[in-house]
Amino acid sequence: MSLKVGELAKRCGLTVRTLHHYDQIGLLRPSARSGSGYRLYGRSDIARLHQIQVLRKLGLSLAEIGGWLDEAPVSLSPLIEQQIHQLDREIAHRQLLRERLATLGGQLKSGQEPELSEWLTTLELMNMYDSYFSPEELQQLRLYADEARRREWAGLVARVQALIAQGVPPQAEEAQALSRTWMTMLEADTGGNPVLFAKLNAMHEAEPALREETGITPQTMAYVVQAFSETKMAIYQRHLTPEEFAFLKANYGKRMHEWPPLIAEVHRQMESGAPASSPATLALARRWLELFRSYAGDDPATQQKIRQALVSEPELRHGSWASDALLDYLRQAMGYLMAARG
């Protein structure tokens, strides 16, 4: 039995445009065509589409999925098990939310009258966190589960906002000190896990209600990031010529927002057990090198100075979420890239 593209789209809940895109990029090409030229998808095509959809739900990009599927045949059995585990997590999440609502309802029925706005805000934020994190991940987020820690964060945010209101520049020592505290707390509260950090960033960017509740606005974050970048500049300046340092300083912060999701992708790839030589890992290594060159420049001698500084100055790694294991994994991938170039 074969399905036309419109029939397949309707049956699997995708759009015809999505299936056309998969065809164009070589991710899912129909195995046959009708006499009038219509795409026809057979059993093997539909099985591959199932693999693609499972891998997408696990967070892989289309490029990574293509590399993985083309590198070696993928068994459907473990992928179905992954789906079952994902559903189990979603069921647990719904159960947890139900228990919270039941607790709220029970308190109200017993005559306890907490501030309604406070309860509604708490429930909204809890539901918001649940939308971005699995129950297991939420257990690792100290700022989610620890009320005292949330008060500590509120105090830190207030201090940063006070500096902004007073016109204190991010280059000031007081601003840099607060940015170090901020990053130290953030790294501790995410357990040093770059995936949790990337998800937390994405949530703050996408949820205005969270920004209003926490006070961590785009302006606040930009100030902290700039102040934290300044803590790095003084270190880099010791290792570079004035010309090299001027280029780095002018470009260092321009694409800073691209690092957290990239580091998270590399972490996922490493944790999946994929070899450093796999196509998907090599693609990530190329992206890493391109982002590195955006502020290091194209001179190999300058690049080596910056790499040496990263090795000899531990402070430069502070707040990066790049573990030794992750960096070793990347070095292996980059070694394969260099070998391929000849």
Buried (B, 14 or more C-beta within 10 A) or exposed (E): EBBBBEEBBEEBEBEBEEBBBBBEEEBBEBBEEEEEEEBBBEEEBBEBBBBBBBBEEBBBBBBBBBBBBEBEEBEEEEBEEBBEEBEEBEEEBEEBBEEBEEEBEEEEEEEEEEEEEEBEBBBBBBEBBBEBBBBEBBEBBBBBEEEEBBEBBBEBBEBBBEBBEEEBEBBBEEBBEBBBBBBEBBBEBBEEBBBBBBBBBBBBEEBEEBBEBBBBBEEBBBBBBBBBBBBBBEBBBEBBEEEBBEBBBEBBBEEBEEBBBBBBBBBBBBEBEBEBBBBBBBBBBEBBBEBBBEBBBEEEEBBEBBEEBBEEBEEBBBBBBBBEEBBEBBEBBBEBBEEEEE
